[in-house]
Amino acid sequence: MFKKINLILVGIGLALTLKFNIGFVFLISVLLFYLYKDSKNLLYLIPSISLSSLLFIYDTFLNVIILELIIVLFFILLNSLKITRFKIYIYCVFIALLNIFGFYILNLNYSFLYFFLLVIISILIYLFLCFEDYIYLNNIIKNPTLYVDHIIVIIAVLGFSKYSIYGVSLGIVSSLYFSIYYAKRYPNIYSLILLVFLFLIEYLGFSHTESILILLIASLYFLDFNYLFFLINLILIIILYTTDYFVDIYLYTFMITSIIFEVLWLIFGKRPHIEKMSKDYLNIVMSNCISLEYNTFSSFLEFFIDTFKNTKAYSDQLTKAISCLYERHCNRCNKQSECYNKNKTNIVYKLRSILENKQLDKEFLSFCPSLQSIKETASMLSNQMISPEDSTNAILLAILKESKQVLDKYQLDISEKEMIKGSIIEEFHNKMYESSFNIKQIKYFKLFKYDYLIEVVATKKDVSKNDLLTLIKNSLKLTTNIDIEETGEYFIYTIIPKQKIHIKYGYGSLSSRQNELCGDNHLIKSYQNGHFLAAISDGMGKGYKAFEDSKRVLDALDSLCYCATSVNTNIEILNLLYILQGYTERYSTIDAIDINRSTMNASIYKLGASSSYIFHEDNTYTKIENNSLPLGIEEDVLRKEIELKYNDLILLSSDGIFENIVNENGLLELIKTIKDELPQKIAYEVLQYTINSKVKVKDDMSIVILKVEQIT
């Protein structure tokens, strides 16, 4: 809100520069700069300039309105034409023509040389403001000599200095206001330089001895201690009653100005501000990132223990009980089709919840007409089943607690990751701290060199979204991608490694038996470290048990991928954990591809999975075959590194498609002809072709299609 108040004051000061009889030299350049920065500035500048000219320089009011109208129309026209090349030159020519027009309508009669000099000054002011803003936002030099705001404040104060009310120069009052504002808001060397400049303007330029008090009062605001306001007014009162050196009305004015400022500060000035980063603070940030990684891995272990705590015996009994409920009640229900369409695969989870006496959602409770009879049957079946508590896999839990091999593998992978240099983080953080933007918080989630995640949270008030984006991009000495999310009050800037490609995808699956769940599951997910993971898991057997086993595998892999460890390490850890609990006889295949969108390198992992294909733009293809066993049987994981190209088409499938179809070459030829279609359509066509073709055995079918596209 303070920035809006400052904009209004700047608008008044710009209007008053007309009293210098040099035309619109200052007004045109500053107004165009603010419009170039953010068109919303019009809402504050145009009314303040217009009203000031009406109140203080009435004879120029109509001329000011005409000038503002021309500027606004020019700005709208330029934006509608979407001109990007030579934009700065167009602005310069427009400033020159507008100044000449201003000299004409104001009837200024000066020599050609003087007119030419004023036009050059107006253009130079505009260019200097743009240049200073550019080097600040792009971090070209660490500390710009003067901030743009300070230059504009000086121009506005010059305008205020040409007008007095009841013998009080508005120049001194505005100098005091801006001096204490910048001293309190940004207590740095640049605010001190501004303070000195404003003092010199008033003292040397306009011979106001009272400007000495500006130095005294504003300097105290740099200290920023409690009861400062009372101290300043006490000093002014003492000066008032002990000396005649200063005019009394100025002392009263300074008191009133300080009171008004304090009231405004109490209402609008409390700015959420991040802490300046010191070496100790940096060490804490780095340490917290490592701790967060360990906590993430610990959460995964808890998830794994909870997910796989039941034995094969319990799972088999549960599967039989669900099938019994389905056959006895769901198959005979007149709402079967509607229920299946509405709940899809969730119906088996709802039946399981009834068996395990868990709470159901209200919608299902009101929808199911056979709920009471299902509960009665479930109660009878539950009494015959093994309870989860009795079947808890105590041996597995003990192994997990003592599994040094898993933890060593995780710790080794983390220790080999290189952290971002502390100096880079420190410089970036302090650049945000010193900026004029309202930065509420900076969250450092990961700080590894090729795997980092940083969030900058800024309040929407007084923040130019694109300007802050530019500042973040150029202050952090890393090659980044920055996404912006808008919430109610904040802009959230998410910073991750820069990506060259994005992945379009499609998927599909079909069960080998009607009215039975497909035993395959797929995982397609983009992670914030710039990696993209796609995987298919085929559970042993068919129906609910196979579906549940394959889903658990992919849920565990997904949970593990939130750690900073590589996907390769994650799959090895998952495989090792399955080996440790192998006596449960739960086996599932994994066919996964990890795509690094920053480097375009991909790693394909296979554990008992079928072959995968990568179709290239020139109609050739690469086939990745598998000779490994399913997850949890042997320690070796088949891994193949591939360098992707733009427009590559990647196909992952379960063994119900490529290795099951008799005419595999016919399917490959079909894919070549449709590879430029959308991935979802390709997935549909592949499934349709397989359904209508001769197959070796009737099996569940799942396919994932990925298309590599360049980010433009």
Buried (B, 14 or more C-beta within 10 A) or exposed (E): EBBBBBBBBBBBBBBBBBBEEBBBBBBBBBBBBBBBBBEEBBEBBBEBBBBBBBEBBEEBBEBBBEBBEBBBEBBEEBEEEEEEEEEEEBBBEBBBEBBBBBBEBBEBEBEEEEBEBBBEBBBBBBBBBBBBBBBBBEBEEEEBEBBBBBBBBBBBBBBBBBBEEEEBBBBBBBBBBBBBBBBBBBEBEBBBBBBEBBBEBBBEEBEBEBBBBBBEBBBBBBEEEEEBBEEBBEBBEEBBEEEEEBBEEBBEBBBEBBEEBBEBBEEBBEBEEBEEBEEEEBEEBBEBBBEBBBEBBEBBBEBBBEBBBBBBBBBBBBBBBBBBBBEBBBEEBEEBEEBBEEBEEEBBBBBBBBBBEEEBEEEBEEBBEBBEEBBEBBEEBBEEBBEEEEBBBEEBBEBBEEBEEBBEBBBEBBEEBEBBEBEBBBBBBBBBBEBBBBBBBBEBBBBBEBBBBBBBBBBEBBBBBEBBBBBBBBBBBBEBBBEBEEEEEBBBBBBBBEBBBBBEBBBBBBBBEEEBBBBBBBBBEBBBBBBBBBBBBBBBBBBBBBBBBBBBBBBBBBBBBBBBBBBBBBBBBBBBBBBBBBEBEBBBBBBBBBBBBBBBEBBBBBBBBBBBBBBBEEEEBBEBEBEBBBBBBEEEBBBBEBEBBEBBBBBBBBBBBBBBBEEBEEBBEBBEEBBEBBBBEBBBBBBEBBEEBEBEEEBBBBBBBBBBEEEE
